[in-house]
Amino acid sequence: MLVLLLGILAAVVVSHVAGAGDDAREATLSANLKMGRRQIVLYTAEHFGLLPCKQPDGSAASDAEFMARMIGKTRPDGTIDPAGACGPYVRRWPANPFAPEAGARRVLIGDAPAPPRDGTTGWYLSSVTGLLYPNSKEGGACYDPPDAVAPAPGRADLDDRPAPMPFR
């Protein structure tokens, strides 16, 4: 009887501990996603509605230019300038704990409202909605937009940020 009881207790403990790793990765993903989204909103506010994935003329920026805008300094018009008045927004871009290490900090920028979830990068930034999403094959699916539809203006239920500004 004691052996049976110990076996049941061991099974409960092992199953509980086994899920703790994924819970920790989900918590890290949630915190990193929230931080990334907030910094993008801050950048956009300081640059009069210009997303960090856009050039000052409104054309698409490269992934490297996006990262330079987030970890470096810029002018209020969005021009990358080490002496600029705005930024930096992060010292180092956060990693997606579900993505392969080589691409966990990389951001794929695209014009679709939803991430491809192909695992090629840790993150996906929609240049249409201005929202950041996990791009790993697993983890964080609860952050994907429902039916891949862009959020309506004023909708703030995807996280606790203020309603989005009109983007240029």
LINCORFEN-V579912 format. One record per pair of residues at least 24 apart in sequence whose ideal C-beta (glycine too) atoms are under 6 Angstrom apart, sorted by the first residue. I is the first residue (numbers start at 0). J is the second residue. Records with the same first field share a line. If there is no record, write none. Layout:
I = J, J
This chain:
24 = 96
27 = 96
28 = 96, 138, 139
31 = 93
33 = 158
34 = 93
35 = 93, 131
36 = 131, 158
38 = 88, 89
39 = 131
40 = 160
42 = 88
43 = 164
45 = 85
46 = 77
48 = 164, 165, 166, 167
49 = 77, 167
50 = 129, 166
52 = 108, 124, 126
57 = 167
62 = 106, 108
65 = 106
94 = 121
95 = 121, 122, 133, 135
97 = 135, 137, 138
98 = 135
107 = 134
112 = 144, 147, 149
113 = 144, 147
129 = 163, 166
